[in-house]
Amino acid sequence: MASPSLIRTYRFRARHHYRRPEWTEEENRRAFGAWVEPHGHDYVVEVEVAGPLDEETGFVVDLGALDELLEEVLGGLDGGDLNEAIPEVREGRMIPSTEALARWLYHFLAGRIPAPARLERVRVAESDALASEFRASSP
């Protein structure tokens, strides 16, 4: 049986750059081009949750609790540098691509969404022309 879903949008501005610490400057420039230099984006994050409709409240999820969770993970990124703010990026274990950010955020949120709602997908857009989604069925 299908469940209703709720999509919450969160916006923040941050900078990032692409670089593999173990690569030379030439290797990084060949792989990432101009994006090895710090540059900013106005990110738009969509989080979709689904679950049974609470007949008393009319909600799928406690929106206040969802907002607190999103603020916990994304609030510290606003105005900052993703290469410094996200431990996996800072430690060289993750490139802050749109795809990797969607996967990272999905895994952070999974299991933290207030029950009985469940996380369906996370979409991260860094511009009107570039976005990535990570869904519950993604590896």
VMD Tcl script that builds the backbone (N, CA, C; Angstrom):
set m [mol new atoms 417]
animate dup $m
set s [atomselect $m all]
$s set {name element resname resid chain x y z} {
  {N N MET 1 A 0.844 -1.181 0.000}
  {CA C MET 1 A 0.000 0.000 0.000}
  {C C MET 1 A 0.887 1.242 0.000}
  {N N ALA 2 A 0.515 2.197 -0.806}
  {CA C ALA 2 A 1.284 3.431 -0.930}
  {C C ALA 2 A 1.107 4.302 0.307}
  {N N SER 3 A 2.166 5.020 0.646}
  {CA C SER 3 A 2.139 5.948 1.768}
  {C C SER 3 A 2.336 7.358 1.240}
  {N N PRO 4 A 1.758 8.340 1.924}
  {CA C PRO 4 A 2.036 9.715 1.525}
  {C C PRO 4 A 3.483 10.067 1.858}
  {N N SER 5 A 3.993 11.067 1.185}
  {CA C SER 5 A 5.349 11.513 1.483}
  {C C SER 5 A 5.356 13.019 1.703}
  {N N LEU 6 A 6.411 13.473 2.315}
  {CA C LEU 6 A 6.630 14.888 2.581}
  {C C LEU 6 A 8.012 15.222 2.072}
  {N N ILE 7 A 8.134 16.350 1.398}
  {CA C ILE 7 A 9.434 16.803 0.900}
  {C C ILE 7 A 9.762 18.116 1.594}
  {N N ARG 8 A 10.882 18.125 2.313}
  {CA C ARG 8 A 11.339 19.327 3.001}
  {C C ARG 8 A 12.553 19.862 2.250}
  {N N THR 9 A 12.562 21.170 1.986}
  {CA C THR 9 A 13.652 21.820 1.271}
  {C C THR 9 A 14.475 22.648 2.241}
  {N N TYR 10 A 15.773 22.561 2.096}
  {CA C TYR 10 A 16.713 23.299 2.940}
  {C C TYR 10 A 17.731 23.959 2.015}
  {N N ARG 11 A 18.050 25.213 2.267}
  {CA C ARG 11 A 18.989 25.952 1.413}
  {C C ARG 11 A 20.176 26.433 2.248}
  {N N PHE 12 A 21.347 26.375 1.631}
  {CA C PHE 12 A 22.533 26.947 2.267}
  {C C PHE 12 A 23.557 27.300 1.198}
  {N N ARG 13 A 24.435 28.212 1.545}
  {CA C ARG 13 A 25.512 28.618 0.642}
  {C C ARG 13 A 26.816 28.141 1.252}
  {N N ALA 14 A 27.642 27.523 0.404}
  {CA C ALA 14 A 28.945 27.047 0.868}
  {C C ALA 14 A 29.901 26.964 -0.324}
  {N N ARG 15 A 31.173 26.870 0.012}
  {CA C ARG 15 A 32.177 26.674 -1.037}
  {C C ARG 15 A 32.774 25.277 -0.884}
  {N N HIS 16 A 33.408 24.874 -1.956}
  {CA C HIS 16 A 34.130 23.602 -1.935}
  {C C HIS 16 A 35.105 23.599 -3.089}
  {N N HIS 17 A 35.929 22.596 -3.149}
  {CA C HIS 17 A 36.798 22.365 -4.303}
  {C C HIS 17 A 37.103 20.874 -4.365}
  {N N TYR 18 A 37.548 20.467 -5.535}
  {CA C TYR 18 A 37.851 19.058 -5.743}
  {C C TYR 18 A 39.365 18.869 -5.736}
  {N N ARG 19 A 39.813 17.891 -4.970}
  {CA C ARG 19 A 41.244 17.611 -4.906}
  {C C ARG 19 A 41.443 16.276 -4.192}
  {N N ARG 20 A 42.292 15.449 -4.777}
  {CA C ARG 20 A 42.723 14.217 -4.112}
  {C C ARG 20 A 44.066 14.524 -3.471}
  {N N PRO 21 A 44.188 14.387 -2.150}
  {CA C PRO 21 A 45.435 14.772 -1.491}
  {C C PRO 21 A 46.648 13.952 -1.926}
  {N N GLU 22 A 46.407 12.722 -2.362}
  {CA C GLU 22 A 47.523 11.874 -2.770}
  {C C GLU 22 A 47.975 12.120 -4.211}
  {N N TRP 23 A 47.235 12.951 -4.953}
  {CA C TRP 23 A 47.585 13.254 -6.333}
  {C C TRP 23 A 48.435 14.515 -6.414}
  {N N THR 24 A 49.190 14.616 -7.495}
  {CA C THR 24 A 49.958 15.834 -7.746}
  {C C THR 24 A 49.005 16.931 -8.216}
  {N N GLU 25 A 49.507 18.147 -8.231}
  {CA C GLU 25 A 48.717 19.277 -8.742}
  {C C GLU 25 A 48.287 19.009 -10.188}
  {N N GLU 26 A 49.190 18.477 -10.988}
  {CA C GLU 26 A 48.884 18.176 -12.390}
  {C C GLU 26 A 47.778 17.123 -12.505}
  {N N GLU 27 A 47.841 16.070 -11.716}
  {CA C GLU 27 A 46.811 15.027 -11.745}
  {C C GLU 27 A 45.453 15.597 -11.323}
  {N N ASN 28 A 45.453 16.426 -10.281}
  {CA C ASN 28 A 44.209 17.044 -9.843}
  {C C ASN 28 A 43.634 17.950 -10.917}
  {N N ARG 29 A 44.468 18.754 -11.543}
  {CA C ARG 29 A 43.966 19.665 -12.588}
  {C C ARG 29 A 43.467 18.890 -13.803}
  {N N ARG 30 A 44.113 17.807 -14.121}
  {CA C ARG 30 A 43.671 16.983 -15.257}
  {C C ARG 30 A 42.295 16.362 -14.961}
  {N N ALA 31 A 42.105 15.889 -13.753}
  {CA C ALA 31 A 40.839 15.238 -13.391}
  {C C ALA 31 A 39.713 16.236 -13.130}
  {N N PHE 32 A 40.015 17.353 -12.467}
  {CA C PHE 32 A 38.967 18.252 -11.985}
  {C C PHE 32 A 38.940 19.620 -12.658}
  {N N GLY 33 A 39.928 19.929 -13.470}
  {CA C GLY 33 A 39.947 21.208 -14.171}
  {C C GLY 33 A 39.947 22.389 -13.206}
  {N N ALA 34 A 39.188 23.421 -13.569}
  {CA C ALA 34 A 39.135 24.646 -12.770}
  {C C ALA 34 A 38.512 24.418 -11.401}
  {N N TRP 35 A 37.810 23.293 -11.212}
  {CA C TRP 35 A 37.123 23.041 -9.948}
  {C C TRP 35 A 38.063 22.622 -8.817}
  {N N VAL 36 A 39.390 22.609 -9.088}
  {CA C VAL 36 A 40.343 22.403 -7.995}
  {C C VAL 36 A 40.451 23.670 -7.148}
  {N N GLU 37 A 39.974 24.785 -7.703}
  {CA C GLU 37 A 39.984 26.061 -6.973}
  {C C GLU 37 A 38.692 26.180 -6.169}
  {N N PRO 38 A 38.761 26.756 -4.969}
  {CA C PRO 38 A 37.538 26.954 -4.181}
  {C C PRO 38 A 36.515 27.805 -4.931}
  {N N HIS 39 A 35.278 27.372 -4.892}
  {CA C HIS 39 A 34.179 28.090 -5.544}
  {C C HIS 39 A 32.906 27.814 -4.758}
  {N N GLY 40 A 31.946 28.728 -4.875}
  {CA C GLY 40 A 30.739 28.622 -4.068}
  {C C GLY 40 A 29.510 28.210 -4.848}
  {N N HIS 41 A 28.533 27.706 -4.102}
  {CA C HIS 41 A 27.237 27.330 -4.658}
  {C C HIS 41 A 26.142 27.706 -3.676}
  {N N ASP 42 A 24.965 27.939 -4.207}
  {CA C ASP 42 A 23.756 28.057 -3.400}
  {C C ASP 42 A 23.085 26.694 -3.471}
  {N N TYR 43 A 23.337 25.869 -2.478}
  {CA C TYR 43 A 22.834 24.503 -2.464}
  {C C TYR 43 A 21.355 24.479 -2.088}
  {N N VAL 44 A 20.633 23.562 -2.722}
  {CA C VAL 44 A 19.250 23.285 -2.366}
  {C C VAL 44 A 19.171 21.787 -2.083}
  {N N VAL 45 A 18.775 21.455 -0.866}
  {CA C VAL 45 A 18.660 20.061 -0.445}
  {C C VAL 45 A 17.188 19.740 -0.254}
  {N N GLU 46 A 16.747 18.642 -0.845}
  {CA C GLU 46 A 15.393 18.134 -0.627}
  {C C GLU 46 A 15.503 16.799 0.080}
  {N N VAL 47 A 14.729 16.661 1.133}
  {CA C VAL 47 A 14.665 15.399 1.875}
  {C C VAL 47 A 13.221 14.915 1.798}
  {N N GLU 48 A 13.051 13.718 1.272}
  {CA C GLU 48 A 11.706 13.140 1.171}
  {C C GLU 48 A 11.566 12.008 2.180}
  {N N VAL 49 A 10.518 12.103 2.991}
  {CA C VAL 49 A 10.185 11.049 3.939}
  {C C VAL 49 A 8.781 10.565 3.631}
  {N N ALA 50 A 8.518 9.306 3.932}
  {CA C ALA 50 A 7.200 8.727 3.690}
  {C C ALA 50 A 6.811 7.891 4.893}
  {N N GLY 51 A 5.542 7.650 4.998}
  {CA C GLY 51 A 5.055 6.818 6.089}
  {C C GLY 51 A 3.558 6.971 6.236}
  {N N PRO 52 A 3.012 6.332 7.243}
  {CA C PRO 52 A 1.568 6.432 7.453}
  {C C PRO 52 A 1.186 7.844 7.889}
  {N N LEU 53 A 0.031 8.254 7.467}
  {CA C LEU 53 A -0.492 9.560 7.853}
  {C C LEU 53 A -1.069 9.463 9.263}
  {N N ASP 54 A -0.561 10.270 10.167}
  {CA C ASP 54 A -1.089 10.313 11.529}
  {C C ASP 54 A -2.461 10.972 11.472}
  {N N GLU 55 A -3.481 10.251 11.785}
  {CA C GLU 55 A -4.843 10.763 11.665}
  {C C GLU 55 A -5.137 11.894 12.649}
  {N N GLU 56 A -4.411 11.957 13.769}
  {CA C GLU 56 A -4.632 13.031 14.739}
  {C C GLU 56 A -3.986 14.341 14.296}
  {N N THR 57 A -2.758 14.254 13.755}
  {CA C THR 57 A -2.044 15.477 13.369}
  {C C THR 57 A -2.157 15.784 11.883}
  {N N GLY 58 A -2.408 14.743 11.078}
  {CA C GLY 58 A -2.429 14.923 9.630}
  {C C GLY 58 A -1.040 14.913 9.009}
  {N N PHE 59 A -0.013 14.572 9.802}
  {CA C PHE 59 A 1.370 14.604 9.337}
  {C C PHE 59 A 1.920 13.202 9.114}
  {N N VAL 60 A 2.930 13.129 8.238}
  {CA C VAL 60 A 3.700 11.910 8.013}
  {C C VAL 60 A 4.853 11.841 9.011}
  {N N VAL 61 A 5.382 12.996 9.387}
  {CA C VAL 61 A 6.539 13.078 10.273}
  {C C VAL 61 A 6.393 14.322 11.142}
  {N N ASP 62 A 7.008 14.302 12.295}
  {CA C ASP 62 A 7.074 15.479 13.148}
  {C C ASP 62 A 7.993 16.480 12.453}
  {N N LEU 63 A 7.412 17.511 11.865}
  {CA C LEU 63 A 8.170 18.459 11.056}
  {C C LEU 63 A 9.215 19.201 11.884}
  {N N GLY 64 A 8.895 19.537 13.118}
  {CA C GLY 64 A 9.865 20.201 13.983}
  {C C GLY 64 A 11.087 19.334 14.224}
  {N N ALA 65 A 10.872 18.044 14.468}
  {CA C ALA 65 A 11.981 17.117 14.692}
  {C C ALA 65 A 12.803 16.956 13.419}
  {N N LEU 66 A 12.146 16.895 12.265}
  {CA C LEU 66 A 12.866 16.797 10.994}
  {C C LEU 66 A 13.704 18.044 10.766}
  {N N ASP 67 A 13.129 19.218 11.020}
  {CA C ASP 67 A 13.871 20.470 10.854}
  {C C ASP 67 A 15.080 20.541 11.779}
  {N N GLU 68 A 14.931 20.076 13.016}
  {CA C GLU 68 A 16.064 20.058 13.953}
  {C C GLU 68 A 17.184 19.155 13.443}
  {N N LEU 69 A 16.811 18.025 12.892}
  {CA C LEU 69 A 17.789 17.092 12.342}
  {C C LEU 69 A 18.530 17.708 11.162}
  {N N LEU 70 A 17.789 18.356 10.266}
  {CA C LEU 70 A 18.427 19.003 9.115}
  {C C LEU 70 A 19.325 20.145 9.555}
  {N N GLU 71 A 18.886 20.914 10.534}
  {CA C GLU 71 A 19.716 22.007 11.040}
  {C C GLU 71 A 20.993 21.453 11.674}
  {N N GLU 72 A 20.877 20.325 12.353}
  {CA C GLU 72 A 22.044 19.706 12.987}
  {C C GLU 72 A 23.128 19.382 11.965}
  {N N VAL 73 A 22.732 18.815 10.844}
  {CA C VAL 73 A 23.727 18.386 9.863}
  {C C VAL 73 A 24.081 19.483 8.862}
  {N N LEU 74 A 23.120 20.336 8.483}
  {CA C LEU 74 A 23.375 21.318 7.433}
  {C C LEU 74 A 23.638 22.729 7.945}
  {N N GLY 75 A 23.144 23.049 9.127}
  {CA C GLY 75 A 23.275 24.409 9.647}
  {C C GLY 75 A 24.706 24.888 9.739}
  {N N GLY 76 A 25.600 24.012 10.126}
  {CA C GLY 76 A 27.002 24.385 10.250}
  {C C GLY 76 A 27.721 24.542 8.928}
  {N N LEU 77 A 27.073 24.156 7.839}
  {CA C LEU 77 A 27.704 24.269 6.519}
  {C C LEU 77 A 27.471 25.637 5.884}
  {N N ASP 78 A 26.402 26.310 6.289}
  {CA C ASP 78 A 26.023 27.576 5.660}
  {C C ASP 78 A 27.130 28.619 5.841}
  {N N GLY 79 A 27.592 29.145 4.723}
  {CA C GLY 79 A 28.634 30.164 4.738}
  {C C GLY 79 A 30.034 29.611 4.904}
  {N N GLY 80 A 30.148 28.293 4.968}
  {CA C GLY 80 A 31.449 27.687 5.221}
  {C C GLY 80 A 32.059 27.016 4.010}
  {N N ASP 81 A 33.071 26.229 4.289}
  {CA C ASP 81 A 33.811 25.488 3.274}
  {C C ASP 81 A 33.585 23.997 3.545}
  {N N LEU 82 A 32.961 23.303 2.599}
  {CA C LEU 82 A 32.654 21.887 2.776}
  {C C LEU 82 A 33.914 21.046 2.969}
  {N N ASN 83 A 35.016 21.494 2.379}
  {CA C ASN 83 A 36.270 20.754 2.510}
  {C C ASN 83 A 36.790 20.772 3.949}
  {N N GLU 84 A 36.384 21.747 4.719}
  {CA C GLU 84 A 36.778 21.828 6.129}
  {C C GLU 84 A 35.672 21.345 7.063}
  {N N ALA 85 A 34.425 21.603 6.692}
  {CA C ALA 85 A 33.298 21.348 7.598}
  {C C ALA 85 A 32.880 19.881 7.674}
  {N N ILE 86 A 33.109 19.121 6.616}
  {CA C ILE 86 A 32.686 17.719 6.586}
  {C C ILE 86 A 33.908 16.841 6.861}
  {N N PRO 87 A 33.920 16.134 7.988}
  {CA C PRO 87 A 35.111 15.351 8.359}
  {C C PRO 87 A 35.608 14.407 7.267}
  {N N GLU 88 A 34.705 13.733 6.572}
  {CA C GLU 88 A 35.114 12.793 5.525}
  {C C GLU 88 A 35.859 13.504 4.388}
  {N N VAL 89 A 35.479 14.733 4.099}
  {CA C VAL 89 A 36.162 15.509 3.058}
  {C C VAL 89 A 37.501 16.005 3.594}
  {N N ARG 90 A 37.469 16.569 4.778}
  {CA C ARG 90 A 38.687 17.106 5.402}
  {C C ARG 90 A 39.763 16.027 5.518}
  {N N GLU 91 A 39.354 14.796 5.804}
  {CA C GLU 91 A 40.300 13.686 5.969}
  {C C GLU 91 A 40.682 13.024 4.649}
  {N N GLY 92 A 40.168 13.534 3.531}
  {CA C GLY 92 A 40.526 12.991 2.227}
  {C C GLY 92 A 39.812 11.715 1.849}
  {N N ARG 93 A 38.741 11.363 2.573}
  {CA C ARG 93 A 37.998 10.129 2.294}
  {C C ARG 93 A 36.817 10.356 1.367}
  {N N MET 94 A 36.528 11.609 1.037}
  {CA C MET 94 A 35.365 11.919 0.197}
  {C C MET 94 A 35.650 13.185 -0.596}
  {N N ILE 95 A 35.289 13.175 -1.852}
  {CA C ILE 95 A 35.320 14.367 -2.690}
  {C C ILE 95 A 33.941 15.014 -2.556}
  {N N PRO 96 A 33.852 16.326 -2.338}
  {CA C PRO 96 A 32.542 16.948 -2.112}
  {C C PRO 96 A 31.747 17.207 -3.393}
  {N N SER 97 A 31.611 16.176 -4.213}
  {CA C SER 97 A 30.784 16.276 -5.421}
  {C C SER 97 A 29.313 16.268 -5.017}
  {N N THR 98 A 28.472 16.675 -5.905}
  {CA C THR 98 A 27.041 16.676 -5.636}
  {C C THR 98 A 26.555 15.260 -5.323}
  {N N GLU 99 A 27.053 14.279 -6.074}
  {CA C GLU 99 A 26.656 12.892 -5.868}
  {C C GLU 99 A 27.087 12.391 -4.490}
  {N N ALA 100 A 28.336 12.689 -4.123}
  {CA C ALA 100 A 28.845 12.241 -2.830}
  {C C ALA 100 A 28.130 12.945 -1.684}
  {N N LEU 101 A 27.783 14.217 -1.864}
  {CA C LEU 101 A 27.056 14.944 -0.820}
  {C C LEU 101 A 25.670 14.339 -0.600}
  {N N ALA 102 A 24.991 13.975 -1.686}
  {CA C ALA 102 A 23.662 13.360 -1.559}
  {C C ALA 102 A 23.767 12.027 -0.807}
  {N N ARG 103 A 24.755 11.224 -1.147}
  {CA C ARG 103 A 24.945 9.932 -0.467}
  {C C ARG 103 A 25.311 10.137 1.002}
  {N N TRP 104 A 26.242 11.069 1.281}
  {CA C TRP 104 A 26.669 11.360 2.653}
  {C C TRP 104 A 25.494 11.807 3.516}
  {N N LEU 105 A 24.685 12.714 2.975}
  {CA C LEU 105 A 23.546 13.224 3.732}
  {C C LEU 105 A 22.500 12.132 3.939}
  {N N TYR 106 A 22.262 11.319 2.914}
  {CA C TYR 106 A 21.317 10.211 3.061}
  {C C TYR 106 A 21.750 9.299 4.211}
  {N N HIS 107 A 23.015 8.917 4.221}
  {CA C HIS 107 A 23.495 8.001 5.256}
  {C C HIS 107 A 23.480 8.645 6.642}
  {N N PHE 108 A 23.695 9.943 6.718}
  {CA C PHE 108 A 23.584 10.634 8.005}
  {C C PHE 108 A 22.148 10.582 8.514}
  {N N LEU 109 A 21.192 10.829 7.630}
  {CA C LEU 109 A 19.790 10.916 8.037}
  {C C LEU 109 A 19.136 9.553 8.253}
  {N N ALA 110 A 19.565 8.556 7.500}
  {CA C ALA 110 A 18.957 7.226 7.607}
  {C C ALA 110 A 19.045 6.739 9.049}
  {N N GLY 111 A 17.944 6.282 9.576}
  {CA C GLY 111 A 17.905 5.808 10.943}
  {C C GLY 111 A 17.665 6.897 11.975}
  {N N ARG 112 A 17.713 8.156 11.547}
  {CA C ARG 112 A 17.471 9.270 12.475}
  {C C ARG 112 A 16.116 9.946 12.230}
  {N N ILE 113 A 15.441 9.569 11.157}
  {CA C ILE 113 A 14.132 10.152 10.848}
  {C C ILE 113 A 13.144 9.666 11.906}
  {N N PRO 114 A 12.369 10.579 12.494}
  {CA C PRO 114 A 11.414 10.160 13.540}
  {C C PRO 114 A 10.418 9.117 13.014}
  {N N ALA 115 A 10.339 7.998 13.695}
  {CA C ALA 115 A 9.422 6.915 13.320}
  {C C ALA 115 A 7.978 7.379 13.518}
  {N N PRO 116 A 7.069 6.858 12.773}
  {CA C PRO 116 A 7.217 5.723 11.870}
  {C C PRO 116 A 7.606 6.123 10.442}
  {N N ALA 117 A 7.940 7.397 10.237}
  {CA C ALA 117 A 8.356 7.836 8.897}
  {C C ALA 117 A 9.680 7.171 8.526}
  {N N ARG 118 A 9.939 7.107 7.237}
  {CA C ARG 118 A 11.189 6.542 6.738}
  {C C ARG 118 A 11.741 7.459 5.641}
  {N N LEU 119 A 13.037 7.484 5.539}
  {CA C LEU 119 A 13.707 8.302 4.537}
  {C C LEU 119 A 13.565 7.642 3.172}
  {N N GLU 120 A 13.088 8.390 2.200}
  {CA C GLU 120 A 12.934 7.883 0.833}
  {C C GLU 120 A 14.067 8.342 -0.076}
  {N N ARG 121 A 14.420 9.621 0.010}
  {CA C ARG 121 A 15.466 10.128 -0.884}
  {C C ARG 121 A 16.014 11.437 -0.362}
  {N N VAL 122 A 17.219 11.745 -0.830}
  {CA C VAL 122 A 17.858 13.039 -0.607}
  {C C VAL 122 A 18.307 13.539 -1.962}
  {N N ARG 123 A 17.977 14.777 -2.251}
  {CA C ARG 123 A 18.405 15.423 -3.501}
  {C C ARG 123 A 19.227 16.640 -3.133}
  {N N VAL 124 A 20.403 16.763 -3.748}
  {CA C VAL 124 A 21.271 17.914 -3.535}
  {C C VAL 124 A 21.492 18.573 -4.886}
  {N N ALA 125 A 21.165 19.864 -4.972}
  {CA C ALA 125 A 21.403 20.642 -6.193}
  {C C ALA 125 A 22.391 21.749 -5.870}
  {N N GLU 126 A 23.389 21.885 -6.717}
  {CA C GLU 126 A 24.330 22.982 -6.532}
  {C C GLU 126 A 24.047 24.126 -7.499}
  {N N SER 127 A 23.143 23.895 -8.439}
  {CA C SER 127 A 22.687 24.939 -9.362}
  {C C SER 127 A 21.397 24.451 -10.001}
  {N N ASP 128 A 20.787 25.294 -10.813}
  {CA C ASP 128 A 19.585 24.880 -11.537}
  {C C ASP 128 A 19.898 23.787 -12.555}
  {N N ALA 129 A 21.163 23.682 -12.944}
  {CA C ALA 129 A 21.548 22.756 -13.997}
  {C C ALA 129 A 22.229 21.489 -13.506}
  {N N LEU 130 A 22.483 21.377 -12.182}
  {CA C LEU 130 A 23.218 20.219 -11.701}
  {C C LEU 130 A 22.707 19.784 -10.335}
  {N N ALA 131 A 22.255 18.530 -10.265}
  {CA C ALA 131 A 21.747 17.974 -9.015}
  {C C ALA 131 A 21.994 16.470 -9.006}
  {N N SER 132 A 21.902 15.882 -7.816}
  {CA C SER 132 A 22.031 14.437 -7.672}
  {C C SER 132 A 21.045 13.962 -6.618}
  {N N GLU 133 A 20.561 12.737 -6.795}
  {CA C GLU 133 A 19.649 12.124 -5.832}
  {C C GLU 133 A 20.233 10.829 -5.323}
  {N N PHE 134 A 19.962 10.554 -4.065}
  {CA C PHE 134 A 20.293 9.268 -3.479}
  {C C PHE 134 A 18.988 8.736 -2.888}
  {N N ARG 135 A 18.568 7.556 -3.332}
  {CA C ARG 135 A 17.288 6.981 -2.931}
  {C C ARG 135 A 17.478 5.803 -1.987}
  {N N ALA 136 A 16.400 5.453 -1.325}
  {CA C ALA 136 A 16.422 4.332 -0.381}
  {C C ALA 136 A 16.948 3.064 -1.038}
  {N N SER 137 A 16.721 2.884 -2.316}
  {CA C SER 137 A 17.166 1.679 -2.993}
  {C C SER 137 A 18.578 1.785 -3.535}
  {N N SER 138 A 19.259 2.935 -3.324}
  {CA C SER 138 A 20.628 3.106 -3.817}
  {C C SER 138 A 21.605 2.329 -2.941}
  {N N PRO 139 A 22.705 1.874 -3.554}
  {CA C PRO 139 A 23.713 1.135 -2.753}
  {C C PRO 139 A 24.517 2.065 -1.845}
}
mol reanalyze $m
mol bondsrecalc $m
mol representation Tube
mol addrep $m
